[in-house]
Amino acid sequence: MLCIRKPHIDYIHLLEACIQSKSLLQGKLIHQHLLKNHITTPTNTQCSQIIEKLTHFYLVCNNVVSARHLFDESPQKPKKVLIWNMLIRAYAWNGPFNESISLYFKMLELGIQPSKFTYPFVLKACSALQAIEEGKEIHFHAKRLKLDSDVYVATALVDMYAKCGCLEDAEMVFNDMNSRDVVAWNSMIAGFSLHGGYVDESIRLLIQMQEDFVTPNSSTMVAVLPLFAQANLLSHGKAVHGFCVRRGYIRGVVVATGLLDMYGKCRFISYARRIFDTMGVVRNEVTWSAMLGSYVICDLMREALDLFQDMMRIKDAAFVGPTEVTLSAVLRACAELTDVSRGRSIHCYANKLGFISDLMFGNTLLSTYAKCGIVDDTIRFFHEMEFKDEVSYNAIISGCVQNGNAKEALSMFCRMRLSGMDPDSATMIGVIPACAHLAALQHGSCCHSYAIIQGFAVELTICNALIDMYAKCGRVDTARRVFDNMHKRDIVTWNSMIFAYGNHGLGMEALNLFDKMLAGGLEPDDVTFICVVSACSHSGLVTEGQRWFNAMRRDFDIIPRMEHYVCMVDLLSRAGYFDEVHNFIKQMPFEPDVRIWSALLSACKVHNNIKLGEEVSKKIQKLGHESTGNFVLLSNMYSTVGRWHEAAEVRITQKDQGFMKSPGCSWIEIGGVVHAFIGGDTSHPQSPRIKQKLTELLVEMKKLGYKGESTFVFHDVEEEEKEQILLYHSEKLAIAFGILSLSPNKSILVTKNLRVCGDCHAAIKLISLITKRDITVRDASRFHHFRNGICNCGDFW
């Protein structure tokens, strides 16, 4: 039993004994007795000494909360720097880190001089918070006290500057050190490793360290291995491996895991697995995560999932189990395999473990759902996320774009801006294609302006995206200006611009640019030839298309893929060269697939070749339809020649096989808002005015000789009803709305999800003449630029 009737000096001795023994129970009993007898009321120096000793006791026992309570309640703050140092150290190690810095400045305020032990602790807190300004001020204080030359203080300064990204300052402190121990060297090397790209500097330090007779330890190895992994320096990694074996460091779990991770990131998976297998029971959760991550990096997704199953079978109570990092690696494997079921299981498991609020895991789960094409789940989870950062928004924006939901992507981008987050270059790479998909020129131009202001417009990927966006928004001239202003171009840049010209029916411009590319010494790739032959197809340049197709293998050693043969079939059949197409398909080195026959069927529709269309349709039927397009083409061919019964049979077959026809949809951007229309649409608020405008235009068109081409109405109805159906096609509705909404000198850009019909094509030519406007229509096949009653396609599309 404790004797609790003692003078003040005895309490101090008792507390000192508790400090030595770290007896929390006995210390608390003494504290309770002191409180009961009001002995801790700080009325004299002896009571202050007792409070100071109690604070010291609680800190030794890691009870920071009680220690801080005593510290704050005492009007007379401890004069001994030891207590301050212990409190600063406690917060520097366990947080909150800002308390450590606050206490440091408080002790200065009270005139208590820090010791050489104060600075390593407070600088550690600055490192954790990346509080560089406070760190520099504390450096100045240490210098003033001539403590900056102390090896521990100097090492802490090196560590602080390095972790805050001020590598020049870190190196300056490091070079001024009179003596450097292994910890100092490790801090400098780790700083270079942390920020990446400093391979040469790290190797130089590693060599210099040994020249100064300081032997690298296991921490040194752990610091350099990530750098070698990032730079893919397998030979350097192997040298470190050999050194670790000779020194015996390999037996440590941290070094072995570091080596495993290095081999995995260098795609040397067999060595990574060998190290993993030799570790046996020493493996921890980080080791398992590293091995899983290595499999994912090496595209061995099945092996990653199998390893995760092995991990889940571990019954050892000491094993922590999967971490957020582990589950994130598993999710990446699920995404690559489009394994939605397992991805959802991981989601539920993470929810159970409480990982769902972890930002990194949440972002990975978001990307997984997006890559698996589950847009609704992606959006739902995004709204459920407690914390969001730029990566979260980038994932949802790119996910929506990849899954064809460009309008939602733009909405998310606007939400991101309203939240106060600044989009980065990755955001722009996601949102610019959304503008391209919607032909939202105003949004796209704003994105371009933002990219210029932020300095992103010099990045290659951003410029490539801008070329594609402007081209798809009908501004091929602006796309060319972006192209011409680029300081550096890659093959994607040239391909994008060539494709843009081709899609706008500017076949000769596409070929001239291709010649310029070859003259510049840049080797084309297989995609380049798809763009070139496609450009020839849209402009009817059959001879040029055949020439470059034949040159692929002969001059550039590029073996044509199925996509190249599809382009060639499209080129020949569009021009009506059906005999040549027949021979070309027979000579193909592999069996034609549905895409080949679909291209031919499309040409049969254009040239009203019903007999060949029926034969081609039977071949498609045998191979299996990929979409509704082929059903629609055949049905429309029958309808064109009045064979309504056969057309109905095709539509019934289409329905029985589960294919739903996509309705014709057109959209136009007015004042930054995208307005969409479907055929016969009456849902738009301006619908009465739109229909009135179309009726007025119909009167004017008829004066110019227009007569609705009823063959493009694929329903067996009366001629008068056919005229009304034709009048309210979606592209005509969008154009009428554009005429009503835009000033007379403004051009109109309309985008359609299907190919524009012959009647609409003829009508829009007349509308451009009547309204004296430039009208551009982007359909599923190409761009049509209407001006003064003429389309640049020359009625060839």
C-alpha positions in Angstrom: 0.0 0.0 0.0 1.1 3.6 -0.7 1.7 5.9 2.2 -0.4 8.9 1.3 0.3 11.2 4.3 3.6 12.5 3.1 5.2 16.0 2.8 5.5 17.5 -0.8 9.0 16.2 -1.2 7.9 12.7 -0.6 5.2 13.0 -3.3 7.9 14.1 -5.7 10.0 11.0 -4.7 7.0 8.7 -5.1 6.2 10.1 -8.6 9.9 9.7 -9.6 9.6 6.1 -8.6 6.4 5.7 -10.7 8.3 7.3 -13.6 11.1 4.8 -13.3 8.7 1.9 -13.1 6.2 3.4 -15.5 3.5 2.3 -13.1 0.4 4.0 -14.4 -1.9 2.6 -11.7 0.2 3.8 -8.8 0.7 7.2 -10.4 -3.0 7.7 -10.8 -3.6 6.8 -7.2 -1.1 9.5 -6.1 -2.8 12.0 -8.5 -6.3 11.2 -7.0 -5.0 11.6 -3.5 -3.4 15.0 -4.4 -6.7 16.1 -5.9 -8.7 15.0 -2.9 -6.5 16.9 -0.5 -6.2 19.9 -2.8 -2.5 19.6 -2.8 -2.2 20.2 -6.6 -3.7 23.7 -6.2 -0.7 25.7 -7.4 -0.2 28.2 -4.6 3.5 27.7 -4.1 6.6 26.5 -5.8 6.4 23.0 -4.3 2.9 22.4 -5.8 4.2 23.6 -9.2 7.0 21.0 -8.9 4.5 18.3 -8.1 2.3 19.3 -11.2 5.5 19.3 -13.3 6.4 15.8 -12.0 2.9 14.5 -12.6 3.0 15.9 -16.2 6.3 14.2 -16.7 4.9 10.9 -15.3 1.9 10.9 -17.7 4.1 11.6 -20.6 6.4 8.8 -19.7 3.3 6.5 -19.6 2.2 7.9 -23.0 -1.0 9.4 -21.5 -0.7 12.6 -23.4 -4.3 13.8 -22.8 -3.8 13.8 -19.0 -0.4 15.4 -19.3 -1.7 18.1 -21.5 -4.7 18.7 -19.2 -2.3 19.3 -16.2 -0.1 21.4 -18.4 -2.9 23.7 -19.5 -4.6 23.9 -16.1 -1.4 25.1 -14.4 -1.0 28.9 -14.4 2.7 28.5 -13.8 4.0 26.6 -16.9 6.9 24.2 -16.3 10.3 25.9 -16.4 12.2 22.7 -17.3 12.7 22.4 -21.0 12.4 18.6 -20.5 8.6 18.7 -20.1 8.2 20.9 -23.1 10.4 18.6 -25.2 8.4 15.6 -24.1 5.1 17.2 -25.0 6.4 18.5 -28.4 7.8 15.0 -29.1 4.5 13.3 -28.2 2.6 15.4 -30.7 5.4 15.2 -33.3 5.1 11.4 -33.2 1.4 10.9 -32.8 -0.2 14.1 -33.8 -1.9 16.5 -34.0 1.3 17.9 -35.5 0.3 21.5 -35.3 0.2 21.2 -31.5 3.8 20.4 -31.5 4.6 23.6 -33.4 2.2 25.7 -31.3 4.0 24.5 -28.1 7.4 25.4 -29.5 6.3 29.0 -30.2 4.6 29.1 -26.8 7.8 28.2 -24.9 9.7 30.9 -26.8 6.9 33.4 -25.8 7.4 32.4 -22.1 11.2 32.9 -22.4 12.1 29.2 -22.2 15.1 28.4 -24.3 14.9 25.3 -26.5 17.6 22.7 -26.3 19.2 20.7 -29.1 16.6 18.0 -28.3 13.7 20.4 -29.0 14.5 21.0 -32.7 14.5 17.4 -34.0 11.0 17.0 -32.6 9.4 20.2 -33.8 11.0 19.9 -37.2 9.6 16.4 -37.5 6.1 18.0 -37.0 6.9 20.6 -39.7 7.9 17.7 -42.0 4.6 15.9 -41.4 2.6 19.1 -42.1 4.9 20.3 -44.9 4.9 23.6 -43.0 7.9 25.0 -44.8 7.5 28.6 -43.6 7.4 27.6 -39.9 10.3 25.2 -40.6 12.4 28.0 -42.1 11.7 30.2 -39.0 12.6 27.4 -36.7 15.8 26.9 -38.7 16.7 30.6 -38.1 16.1 30.1 -34.4 18.4 27.1 -34.2 21.0 29.0 -36.2 20.8 31.9 -33.8 21.4 29.5 -30.8 24.3 27.9 -32.8 22.4 24.5 -32.5 22.2 24.0 -36.3 25.6 22.4 -36.4 24.4 19.6 -34.1 24.2 16.4 -36.1 20.7 15.6 -34.8 19.3 19.1 -35.5 21.0 19.3 -38.9 19.6 15.9 -39.9 16.2 17.0 -38.8 16.6 20.1 -41.0 17.6 18.0 -44.0 14.6 15.7 -43.5 12.2 18.7 -43.1 13.5 20.5 -46.3 13.5 17.3 -48.3 10.0 16.2 -47.4 8.7 19.8 -48.1 10.3 19.5 -51.6 13.0 22.1 -51.0 15.8 19.8 -52.1 18.3 22.6 -52.7 17.9 23.9 -49.1 18.2 20.3 -47.9 21.4 19.8 -49.8 22.8 23.1 -48.6 22.3 22.1 -44.9 23.6 18.6 -45.7 26.8 20.0 -47.3 27.4 22.4 -44.3 27.3 19.5 -41.8 30.7 19.0 -40.1 30.0 15.3 -39.5 27.3 13.1 -41.0 26.1 9.8 -39.6 24.2 7.2 -41.6 20.8 8.8 -40.6 21.9 12.1 -42.2 22.9 10.3 -45.4 19.6 8.4 -45.4 17.6 11.6 -44.9 19.2 13.2 -48.0 18.9 10.1 -50.2 15.3 9.5 -49.0 14.5 13.1 -50.0 15.7 12.6 -53.5 13.9 9.3 -53.7 10.6 10.8 -52.3 10.3 13.3 -55.1 11.4 11.0 -57.9 13.5 11.8 -61.0 16.8 12.3 -59.0 18.4 8.9 -59.8 21.8 10.3 -60.6 21.9 12.4 -57.5 20.9 9.5 -55.3 23.5 7.2 -56.8 26.1 9.9 -56.4 25.2 10.2 -52.7 25.3 6.5 -52.3 28.8 6.3 -53.7 30.0 9.4 -51.7 28.5 7.9 -48.5 30.7 4.8 -48.8 33.8 6.9 -49.8 33.3 8.8 -46.5 33.4 5.3 -44.8 29.8 5.3 -43.8 28.3 1.9 -44.5 24.7 2.0 -45.9 22.2 0.2 -43.7 18.9 -1.4 -44.4 17.1 2.1 -44.3 19.5 3.3 -47.0 18.4 0.3 -49.2 14.8 0.9 -48.5 15.3 4.6 -49.6 17.0 3.9 -52.9 14.9 0.9 -54.1 11.7 2.9 -55.0 13.8 5.3 -57.1 15.4 2.4 -59.1 11.9 0.9 -59.5 10.5 4.2 -60.8 13.3 4.6 -63.3 13.2 0.9 -64.3 16.8 0.4 -63.4 16.8 -3.3 -63.0 20.5 -3.8 -63.0 20.9 -1.2 -60.1 18.1 -3.0 -58.2 19.9 -6.3 -58.6 23.1 -4.8 -57.3 21.3 -3.6 -54.2 19.8 -7.1 -53.9 23.3 -8.6 -53.9 24.5 -6.1 -51.3 21.5 -6.8 -49.0 22.2 -10.6 -49.3 25.9 -10.1 -48.3 25.0 -7.8 -45.4 22.1 -10.0 -44.2 19.5 -7.2 -44.7 17.4 -9.5 -46.8 16.2 -11.2 -43.7 14.3 -8.0 -42.7 10.7 -7.8 -43.8 11.0 -4.2 -44.9 14.0 -4.7 -47.1 12.6 -7.9 -48.6 9.3 -6.2 -49.4 11.2 -3.3 -50.9 13.1 -5.6 -53.2 9.9 -7.5 -54.1 8.2 -4.2 -55.0 11.3 -3.1 -57.1 11.3 -6.3 -59.1 7.5 -6.0 -59.7 7.7 -2.4 -60.9 10.6 -3.4 -63.2 8.2 -6.2 -64.5 10.6 -8.9 -63.4 7.7 -10.8 -61.8 9.5 -14.2 -61.4 12.1 -12.6 -59.0 9.4 -10.8 -57.1 7.5 -14.0 -56.6 10.7 -15.9 -55.6 11.4 -13.3 -52.8 7.8 -13.5 -51.7 7.9 -17.3 -51.5 11.2 -17.3 -49.5 9.8 -14.8 -46.9 7.4 -17.4 -45.5 5.7 -16.4 -42.3 7.7 -13.1 -42.1 5.3 -11.5 -44.6 3.1 -8.7 -43.4 0.2 -6.9 -45.0 2.5 -4.6 -46.9 4.3 -7.6 -48.4 1.0 -9.0 -49.7 0.0 -5.6 -51.1 3.3 -5.3 -52.9 3.0 -8.7 -54.5 -0.6 -8.1 -55.5 0.4 -4.7 -57.0 3.3 -6.4 -58.9 0.9 -8.8 -60.5 -1.4 -5.9 -61.5 1.5 -3.9 -63.0 2.5 -6.9 -65.0 -1.1 -7.4 -66.3 -1.4 -10.7 -64.5 -4.9 -10.0 -63.1 -6.0 -13.6 -62.6 -2.8 -14.3 -60.6 -3.5 -11.2 -58.5 -7.0 -12.3 -57.6 -5.8 -15.8 -56.8 -3.1 -14.4 -54.5 -5.8 -12.3 -52.8 -7.8 -15.5 -52.1 -4.7 -17.1 -50.6 -4.3 -14.0 -48.4 -7.9 -14.2 -47.2 -7.3 -17.8 -46.1 -4.6 -16.8 -43.5 -5.9 -17.7 -40.0 -3.0 -16.2 -38.0 -4.4 -13.9 -35.3 -1.3 -11.7 -35.6 -1.9 -11.0 -39.3 -3.6 -7.6 -39.8 -5.3 -8.6 -43.0 -6.0 -6.6 -46.2 -5.4 -2.8 -46.0 -6.9 -0.1 -48.2 -3.8 -0.4 -50.5 -4.4 -4.2 -50.8 -8.1 -3.8 -51.8 -7.2 -1.0 -54.2 -4.9 -3.3 -56.1 -7.6 -6.0 -56.2 -10.1 -3.4 -57.5 -7.7 -2.5 -60.3 -7.5 -6.2 -61.3 -11.3 -6.4 -61.2 -11.5 -3.3 -63.5 -9.1 -4.8 -66.1 -11.1 -8.1 -66.1 -14.5 -6.2 -66.0 -15.3 -8.4 -63.0 -18.3 -6.4 -61.7 -19.4 -9.1 -59.2 -16.1 -9.3 -57.5 -15.7 -5.5 -57.5 -19.0 -5.2 -55.7 -17.9 -7.8 -53.2 -14.7 -5.8 -52.5 -16.9 -2.7 -52.1 -19.0 -4.5 -49.4 -16.0 -5.9 -47.7 -14.3 -2.5 -47.6 -17.5 -1.0 -46.1 -17.4 -3.6 -43.4 -13.8 -2.8 -42.6 -14.4 0.9 -42.5 -12.2 1.7 -45.5 -14.9 3.3 -47.6 -14.1 6.8 -46.3 -10.5 6.4 -47.4 -10.0 8.8 -50.3 -7.5 6.7 -52.2 -9.7 3.6 -52.0 -12.8 5.6 -52.9 -11.2 6.9 -56.0 -10.0 3.4 -57.1 -13.6 2.1 -56.5 -14.9 5.0 -58.6 -12.6 4.1 -61.4 -13.4 0.5 -61.2 -17.2 1.1 -61.7 -16.4 3.5 -64.5 -14.1 1.0 -66.3 -16.7 -1.7 -65.9 -19.3 0.5 -67.7 -21.6 0.8 -64.7 -22.3 4.6 -65.0 -25.3 4.6 -62.6 -23.3 2.9 -59.8 -20.3 5.2 -60.6 -22.4 8.4 -60.2 -24.2 7.0 -57.1 -21.0 6.1 -55.3 -19.5 9.5 -56.3 -22.4 11.3 -54.5 -22.0 9.0 -51.5 -18.3 9.8 -51.1 -17.6 11.7 -47.9 -14.4 13.3 -49.2 -13.6 14.2 -52.8 -10.5 15.6 -54.4 -9.3 16.4 -58.0 -8.7 12.7 -58.6 -12.3 11.9 -57.7 -13.7 14.4 -60.2 -11.2 13.3 -62.8 -12.3 9.7 -62.4 -16.0 10.5 -62.7 -15.6 12.9 -65.6 -13.4 10.4 -67.7 -15.7 7.5 -66.7 -18.8 9.3 -67.9 -17.0 10.2 -71.2 -15.8 6.7 -71.8 -19.3 5.3 -71.3 -20.9 7.8 -73.7 -22.4 10.1 -71.0 -20.7 13.3 -72.1 -23.5 15.5 -70.8 -23.1 14.1 -67.2 -19.3 14.6 -67.6 -19.8 18.3 -68.3 -22.2 18.6 -65.4 -19.6 17.1 -63.1 -17.0 19.5 -64.4 -19.2 22.4 -63.6 -19.8 20.9 -60.1 -16.1 20.6 -59.6 -15.6 24.3 -60.4 -18.4 25.3 -58.1 -16.8 23.3 -55.3 -13.7 25.5 -55.5 -11.4 22.9 -56.8 -9.0 23.9 -59.6 -9.1 21.4 -62.6 -5.7 20.1 -63.5 -4.4 18.8 -66.8 -5.9 15.4 -66.2 -9.3 17.0 -65.7 -8.9 18.8 -69.0 -8.0 15.6 -70.8 -11.2 14.2 -69.5 -13.6 17.1 -70.2 -12.3 18.3 -73.6 -13.5 15.0 -75.2 -16.9 15.5 -73.6 -17.1 18.9 -75.4 -16.1 17.1 -78.6 -18.7 14.4 -78.2 -21.5 17.0 -77.6 -20.1 19.4 -80.2 -20.3 21.9 -77.3 -18.0 24.5 -78.9 -18.5 27.2 -76.3 -17.6 24.9 -73.4 -14.6 23.6 -75.4 -13.4 27.1 -76.2 -13.6 27.9 -72.4 -11.6 24.8 -71.6 -9.0 25.9 -74.2 -8.8 29.4 -72.6 -8.5 27.9 -69.1 -5.7 25.5 -70.3 -3.8 28.5 -71.7 -4.1 30.5 -68.5 -3.0 27.5 -66.4 -0.1 26.7 -68.7 -1.6 23.3 -69.8 -1.9 24.3 -73.4 1.8 23.4 -74.1 1.2 19.8 -73.1 1.1 17.4 -76.0 -2.0 15.4 -74.8 -4.0 18.6 -74.2 -3.2 19.9 -77.7 -4.1 16.6 -79.2 -7.4 16.6 -77.4 -8.0 20.2 -78.5 -7.4 19.3 -82.2 -10.0 16.5 -81.9 -12.5 18.7 -80.1 -12.3 21.6 -82.6 -12.6 19.2 -85.5 -15.6 17.5 -84.0 -17.2 20.9 -83.3 -16.9 21.8 -87.0 -14.0 24.1 -86.6 -11.3 22.3 -88.6 -9.6 25.6 -89.3 -9.2 26.2 -85.6 -7.9 22.7 -85.1 -5.3 23.4 -87.8 -4.2 26.6 -85.9 -3.7 24.5 -82.7 -1.7 22.0 -84.8 0.5 24.7 -86.4 1.2 26.4 -83.0 2.4 23.2 -81.4 6.2 23.2 -80.6 6.2 19.4 -80.5 4.0 16.8 -82.3 3.8 13.1 -82.0 2.1 10.5 -84.2 -1.2 11.0 -82.4 -1.1 14.7 -83.3 -0.7 14.0 -87.1 -3.3 11.2 -87.0 -5.8 13.5 -85.3 -5.3 16.3 -87.9 -5.4 13.9 -90.9 -8.6 12.2 -89.6 -10.1 15.7 -89.0 -9.6 16.7 -92.6 -10.9 13.4 -93.8 -14.1 13.6 -91.7 -14.8 17.0 -93.0 -14.6 15.8 -96.6 -11.2 17.5 -97.2 -9.5 14.5 -98.6 -6.8 16.3 -100.6 -5.8 18.4 -97.5 -5.6 15.1 -95.5 -3.2 13.6 -98.2 -1.1 16.8 -98.4 -0.7 16.8 -94.6 0.3 13.1 -94.8 2.9 13.9 -97.4 4.2 16.7 -95.1 4.5 14.2 -92.3 6.5 11.8 -94.3 8.7 14.6 -95.6 9.4 15.5 -92.0 10.8 12.0 -91.4 8.1 10.8 -89.0 7.1 7.1 -89.5 3.4 6.5 -89.9 1.7 3.8 -87.8 -1.2 1.5 -88.6 -3.7 4.1 -87.3 -2.3 6.7 -89.7 -3.3 4.5 -92.7 -6.8 4.0 -91.2 -7.1 7.9 -91.2 -5.6 8.2 -94.7 -7.8 5.5 -96.4 -10.9 6.8 -94.5 -10.2 10.3 -95.8 -10.0 9.0 -99.3 -13.3 7.2 -98.8 -15.1 10.3 -97.7 -13.9 12.3 -100.7 -14.2 9.5 -103.3 -10.4 9.4 -103.9 -10.4 5.7 -104.9 -7.0 5.6 -106.7 -5.2 7.4 -103.9 -6.8 5.2 -101.2 -5.8 2.0 -103.1 -2.2 3.4 -103.5 -1.7 4.0 -99.8 -3.3 0.8 -98.8 -0.9 -1.1 -101.0 2.0 1.0 -99.8 1.4 -0.1 -96.1 3.1 -3.4 -96.4 5.4 -2.7 -99.3 7.0 0.6 -98.2 6.3 0.7 -94.4 6.3 -2.9 -93.4 2.9 -2.5 -91.7 0.6 -5.5 -91.9 -3.0 -4.4 -92.6 -5.5 -5.2 -89.9 -9.2 -5.9 -90.2 -9.9 -2.1 -89.7 -7.8 -1.3 -92.8 -9.8 -3.8 -94.9 -13.1 -2.3 -93.6 -11.9 1.1 -94.8 -11.0 -0.3 -98.2 -14.4 -2.0 -98.6 -16.0 1.3 -97.6 -13.9 3.2 -100.1 -14.7 0.9 -103.0 -18.3 0.3 -102.2 -19.2 3.9 -101.6 -17.9 4.7 -105.1 -20.1 1.9 -106.5 -17.2 -0.4 -107.5 -19.1 -3.6 -106.4 -17.1 -6.0 -108.7 -13.8 -4.7 -107.2 -15.2 -5.0 -103.7 -16.2 -8.6 -104.4 -12.7 -9.5 -105.6 -11.1 -7.6 -102.8 -13.0 -9.5 -100.1 -12.2 -12.8 -101.7 -8.5 -12.0 -101.6 -8.5 -11.0 -97.9 -6.0 -13.1 -95.8 -8.7 -13.7 -93.2 -12.4 -14.3 -93.1 -14.4 -11.1 -93.3 -16.3 -10.2 -90.2 -19.5 -8.3 -89.6 -17.8 -4.9 -90.0 -16.8 -5.8 -93.6 -20.3 -6.8 -94.6 -21.8 -3.9 -92.8 -19.7 -1.4 -94.8 -20.8 -3.2 -98.0 -24.5 -3.2 -96.9 -24.3 0.5 -96.2 -23.1 1.1 -99.8 -25.9 -1.1 -101.1 -28.4 1.2 -99.4 -26.8 4.3 -100.9 -26.8 2.8 -104.4 -30.2 1.0 -104.0 -28.6 -2.4 -104.8 -31.3 -4.5 -103.2 -30.2 -7.9 -104.6 -26.6 -7.6 -103.2 -28.0 -6.1 -100.0 -30.1 -9.2 -99.4 -27.0 -11.5 -100.0 -24.9 -9.4 -97.7 -27.6 -9.4 -95.0 -27.7 -13.2 -95.0 -24.0 -13.3 -94.4 -24.4 -10.9 -91.5 -27.3 -13.0 -90.1 -24.9 -16.1 -90.0 -22.2 -14.2 -88.2 -24.5 -12.5 -85.8 -25.6 -8.8 -85.7 -23.4 -6.5 -83.6 -26.0 -3.7 -83.5 -29.3 -2.5 -84.9 -27.6 -0.7 -87.8 -27.7 -3.6 -90.2 -31.4 -4.4 -89.5 -32.3 -0.8 -90.1 -30.3 -0.6 -93.4 -32.0 -3.7 -94.8 -35.4 -2.6 -93.6 -34.9 0.9 -95.1 -33.8 -0.6 -98.4 -37.0 -2.6 -98.7 -39.1 0.4 -97.7 -37.4 2.6 -100.3 -38.6 0.3 -103.1 -42.1 -0.2 -101.5 -41.5 -3.7 -100.3 -43.3 -3.1 -97.0 -43.9 -6.7 -96.1 -40.2 -7.6 -96.2 -39.4 -4.4 -94.3 -41.8 -5.4 -91.6 -40.3 -8.9 -91.4 -36.8 -7.5 -90.9 -38.1 -5.2 -88.1 -39.9 -8.2 -86.4 -36.7 -10.3 -86.6 -34.8 -7.3 -85.1 -37.2 -7.1 -82.2 -37.2 -10.9 -81.6 -33.4 -10.9 -81.4 -33.5 -8.2 -78.7 -32.2 -5.3 -80.8 -33.9 -1.9 -80.3 -33.6 0.8 -83.0 -31.9 3.9 -81.7 -34.1 6.9 -82.5 -32.7 9.7 -84.6 -31.4 12.4 -82.2 -29.8 15.8 -83.0 -28.5 18.4 -80.7 -27.3 22.0 -80.9 -25.4 24.2 -78.4 -26.9 27.6 -77.7 -25.3 29.9 -75.1 -23.4 27.1 -73.5 -26.6 24.9 -73.1 -27.0 21.7 -75.2 -30.5 21.3 -76.6 -31.5 17.8 -77.9 -34.3 16.8 -80.3 -35.6 13.5 -81.6 -37.8 13.0 -84.7 -41.3 14.5 -84.2 -40.2 15.9 -80.9 -42.7 18.3 -79.2 -41.2 18.3 -75.7 -39.0 21.4 -76.2 -40.4 24.6 -74.6 -40.0 26.3 -78.0 -41.7 23.5 -79.9 -44.6 25.6 -81.3 -42.2 28.3 -82.6 -39.9 25.6 -84.1 -42.8 24.0 -86.0 -44.0 27.3 -87.2 -40.5 28.2 -88.5 -40.2 24.8 -90.3 -43.6 25.4 -92.0 -42.4 28.8 -93.2 -39.2 27.3 -94.5 -41.1 24.5 -96.2 -43.1 27.2 -98.2 -39.9 28.9 -99.3 -38.2 25.6 -100.2 -41.1 24.6 -102.4 -40.8 27.8 -104.3 -37.2 26.7 -105.1 -38.5 23.3 -106.4 -38.2 21.2 -103.2 -40.3 18.1 -103.0 -40.1 15.8 -100.1 -38.3 12.6 -101.0 -40.9 10.2 -99.6 -38.6 7.2 -100.2 -36.9 8.3 -96.9 -40.1 7.7 -94.9 -39.8 4.1 -94.0 -43.5 3.6 -93.0 -46.4 2.6 -95.2 -48.5 5.9 -94.8 -50.1 8.5 -97.1 -47.9 10.9 -99.0 -49.2 13.9 -97.0 -48.3 12.2 -93.7 -44.9 11.4 -95.2 -44.2 15.1 -95.9 -45.0 15.9 -92.2 -42.7 13.1 -91.0 -39.9 14.3 -93.1 -40.4 17.9 -92.0 -39.9 17.0 -88.4 -36.8 15.0 -88.6 -34.5 15.8 -85.7 -31.8 17.7 -87.6 -34.5 20.0 -89.1 -35.9 20.7 -85.7 -32.4 21.5 -84.3 -31.6 23.8 -87.3 -35.0 25.6 -86.9 -34.2 26.2 -83.2 -30.8 27.5 -84.2 -32.3 30.0 -86.7 -34.7 31.2 -84.0 -32.0 31.5 -81.3 -28.9 32.8 -83.0 -28.3 36.1 -84.7 -28.5 36.1 -88.5 -24.7 36.3 -89.0 -24.0 33.3 -86.8 -23.4 29.9 -88.3 -25.2 26.8 -87.1 -23.7 23.5 -86.0 -25.9 20.5 -85.4 -24.8 17.0 -84.4 -26.8 13.8 -85.2 -26.3 10.3 -83.9 -27.3 8.7 -87.2 -26.4 9.3 -90.8 -28.3 12.3 -92.3 -31.0 11.1 -94.7 -31.2 12.2 -98.4 -34.3 14.4 -97.9 -32.8 16.3 -95.0 -29.5 16.7 -97.0 -31.5 18.3 -99.9 -33.6 20.4 -97.5 -30.6 21.8 -95.6 -28.9 22.9 -98.8 -32.0 25.0 -99.6 -32.3 26.3 -96.0 -28.7 27.5 -96.2 -29.6 29.4 -99.4 -32.9 30.8 -98.0 -31.4 32.0 -94.6 -28.0 32.9 -96.1 -26.4 31.0 -93.2 -23.5 28.5 -93.0 -24.9 25.3 -91.6 -22.7 22.4 -90.5 -24.2 19.0 -89.7 -22.0 16.3 -88.1 -23.6 12.9 -88.6 -22.5 9.4 -87.7 -20.4 9.3 -90.9 -18.8 12.7 -91.5 -19.3 16.5 -91.5 -21.5 18.3 -94.0 -20.8 22.0 -94.6 -23.7 23.7 -96.3 -23.2 27.2 -97.8 -25.3 29.0 -100.4 -27.3 25.8 -101.3 -24.2 23.6 -101.8 -22.8 20.9 -99.5 -19.0 20.3 -99.5 -19.6 16.5 -99.7 -20.7 16.9 -103.3 -23.7 14.7 -102.5 -21.2 11.8 -101.9 -21.5 10.4 -98.4 
